[in-house]
Amino acid sequence: MLLPFLLRQNKVWKRCSLRIFSVAQIDDNSIQMKKDLEAFLYELRISAEVKIIEMPDQTISDYTYERTLIMEQRSEMLRQMRLTQKDKLREVTRQFLLPYLVCHTSCSSL
C-alpha cells in the first residue's frame, strides 16, 4: 500500500488511478472482503478501485505454484549474476590493485 502512495506523490503519477485486485476463493465472502479492503484504504486515505476476483481452490493453487517456480528461477538467476559480478570484481582487484600494492610497499621500503 505504501508504493502506490509514494508513486502518487510524484507529479508524473499524481493523476493515475489505482486499482487493487484481490483473489478470493469461491466460498469466501467476497462482498465483505471488498468492503473491508475499501474501509482499510479509506483509513489510509488512499483512493483506489477495489476488484475481488473469485477463483476455485485448484486454480489458485496452480497459479501460486507456477508463480513460485518463476520467482525461484528468477532469484537463482539474480544470485548467479551477483556471484559473477563479485568474481569479476575479485579478478579486477587481483590484476590491478595487488600489483600496485606490492609495488607501493616495495618502493616505500627503498
N, C-alpha and C positions, 0 to 999 in steps of 0.2 A: 504494500500500500504506500510505502514511502517513495518508491521510484516514480510512480505516476505524479505524485505531489511535487516532487523535485523537478520533474520534467516540465510541469505546467508553470513553474516559476520563471522559466526561460521564455523570452518574447517569441521565439520561433514556435514553441509548443503550446503557448498560452491558450490559443483558440481551438485546440484539438479536443475532440470529445473522447471520453474514456468509457470503454465498455469492459465489464468484468464478466467472464464466463466461469461458471462453476458446474462441475459434473456431479450429478446425484444418481443414486440407484433408483430404480423404478418404485421400490417400496418406501423410499424416503418421502417426507412431507416437503415437496419442492416449493409449495406456496409459502409455507412458514420459513423455509430456508431463505427464500428470496426476500421476505420481509425482514428477517434478522440481518441479512447482509446489507440491505438498504439502510436499516437503522444504524448499523455499525458505521457505514460510510457517512451518514448524516452527522454522527457524533464526531467523526474525524474531519468534517467539513470538506468532504471530497464529493464533487458532483460527478456521478457516473451512472451509466445504464447497466442494470444487472440482468444477466441472462442465465437461467438454470437449464441445463441440458440433462435430460433423463436418459440413462443407458442401462441395459441389463448388466448383471454382475460379470458375466463371461466377457462381454465386450470391454468393460473397464479393465478387467484382469489382463486380457490380451494386449490391450493398448499400453497399460502400465508396464508389462513385461517387455514389450518392444521398445518403449522409450527408455527403460532402464538399461537395456542392452546397448542402445545407441549412446547413452550418456557414459557408460563404462568404456566403450570403444573410444569415445572422444577423450575421456580422461586419460586413458592409456597413451593415446597419440600425443597429447599435450605433455605428459610425463616424459615420453621419449624425446620430444622436441627440447624440453628443458635440459635433459641429460646431454643431448647433443650440443646444446649451447654451452653447457658447463665444460664439456670436453674440449670444445673449440677455445674457450677462454683459457683453460689449463694449457693447451698447446701453444697459444699465443704467448702466455706468460712464460712458459718454458723456453720458447725460442727467442724472445726479445728481452724479457725482464731479467732472467737469470744471467745471461752473458753480461749484461750491464752491471748487475750487482757484483759479479765476480771481478770484472774489470775495475769497477769502482773501489772495491775493497783492496784489490791488488795494487792499484795505482796509489791509493791513500797510504799504504804502508811503505811506499818508496820514499 
